[in-house]
Amino acid sequence: MSDLLVLDRAATLAALDPRRLMAAVAEALVAVADGTASAPPRIAAFAPDGLLGAMPGYVPGLGLAAKLVSVFGDPGHPGRSSHRGVVVLFDAGDGRPLAILDAEPVTAWRTAASATHSALALAGPGPVVVVGTGAQARAQVALLAALGPDAPVTVAGRDPAAVRATAALHPAGRPADGIEAAVRAAATVYCCTGATRPVLERGWLAPGTHVSSVGGSHGHELDAATIRDAALFTEWPGAAATQPPSGAHELQGLPPDREVTLLGSVLAGAASGSHSPDLLTVFKSTGHAALDVAAAYVAHGTATGRFG
C-alpha cells in the first residue's frame, strides 16, 4: 500500500473544496433518496462516556468508504461533544485502500454541506442564525463564509467569547447577545450543538422559519412542539425509522402517518420543497455514510490533483 494517501486534520480540511463538496454532497443525498447508495444503518459500541460508531457506504460515481468515529462529551465544555476518528476511502473497482483521512473535518464539513442544502432548498429569505460555537458550528459558519462572504450570519451561544470567535470566521459574521433573541428574528436557524435537551423552543420560531438541526447526538436538540408543528425532512428514512445512534432522538415515536421527506428527493425534484410561507420546516440530520463518501471523494481528488 505504498500509494496510500494519509492526510492529517489540517491536510484533510485543506482538501475539502467547499463548492466541490456541496456538489458531491448533493449527489450523495440524491443517491440515498433514489436507493442507489449502499449504506447500512450506523452501528456503535458504547463506552461509559461515549460511543464508537462504524459507517461504511458506497455511492455510484463517488466511491466506497468507511468511517470509524468516536463521539464523546467534552468535560471542559458542557453541552459540546467531539467527533474523532478516521475515514478510509477504497477503490470501488478492486477494493484497494486509497486514502486515510481525519474524520473530524470530514464529519463537520459534510454535515454543514447537507445543512446548507436544506436551507437553500427549504428556507425563505431573511436573517440567518447559527446556534452553537463548537466544531460543527465553526464548520457551518466557515462554509457559509466560503459560499457567500457578503451574506450576514449571526452566531448565538452561551459563551460570549466563543460566540465572538465563531462569528469572526465569517466576513459578515455578527455575535448575538443571546440565543432566544437571535432565533426570534431568524428566517433560517442552523442548530449545531452537543445538546442533551432542547436548546430551542417552539415559541421562539416565527412562521415560515427553517430549522436545520444537525446536533443532538446525545439527546434532543429540538423540542417536541417544534417537531409536531413542522414539515420534516431528513437525509435517509432511518432517521425516523431506527433508534439512536443511527436514528434521531427527536424523530422517535412519530405517528405512523407522519410524513418525513428525504432532502435528496427535494434536490432531485421528486418531492416539493415549496410550502406555505407560514409553514415551519425542519431538517433533522443524523449523518449518513454516503456523505462521508462524498467528502472523501472530494478530499482525495483535490489532494491528488485529479480535479485539475
Stockholm file with secondary structure:
# STOCKHOLM 1.0

chainA/1-308         MSDLLVLDRAATLAALDPRRLMAAVAEALVAVADGTASAPPRIAAFAPDGLLGAMPGYVPGLGLAAKLVSVFGDPGHPGRSSHRGVVVLFDAGDGRPLAILDAEPVTAWRTAASATHSALALAGPGPVVVVGTGAQARAQVALLAALGPDAPVTVAGRDPAAVRATAALHPAGRPADGIEAAVRAAATVYCCTGATRPVLERGWLAPGTHVSSVGGSHGHELDAATIRDAALFTEWPGAAATQPPSGAHELQGLPPDREVTLLGSVLAGAASGSHSPDLLTVFKSTGHAALDVAAAYVAHGTATGRFG
#=GR chainA/1-308 SS CTTCEECCHHHHHHHCCHHHHHHHHHHHHHHHHHTCSBCCCCEEEEETTEEEEEEEEEETTTEEEEEEEEEEECTTSTTCEEEEEEEEEECTTTCCEEEEEEHHHHHHHHHHHHHHHHHHHHCCSSCEEEECCSHHHHHHHHHHHHHCTTSCEEEECSCHHHHHHHHTTSTTEEECSCHHHHHHTCSEEEECCCCSSCSSCGGGCCTTCEEEECCCTTSCSSCHHHHHHSEEEESSTHHHHSCTTTSCGGGTTCCTTCCEEEHHHHHHTSSCCCCCTTCCEEEECCCCHHHHHHHHHHHHHHHHTTTC
#=GC SS_cons         CTTCEECCHHHHHHHCCHHHHHHHHHHHHHHHHHTCSBCCCCEEEEETTEEEEEEEEEETTTEEEEEEEEEEECTTSTTCEEEEEEEEEECTTTCCEEEEEEHHHHHHHHHHHHHHHHHHHHCCSSCEEEECCSHHHHHHHHHHHHHCTTSCEEEECSCHHHHHHHHTTSTTEEECSCHHHHHHTCSEEEECCCCSSCSSCGGGCCTTCEEEECCCTTSCSSCHHHHHHSEEEESSTHHHHSCTTTSCGGGTTCCTTCCEEEHHHHHHTSSCCCCCTTCCEEEECCCCHHHHHHHHHHHHHHHHTTTC
//
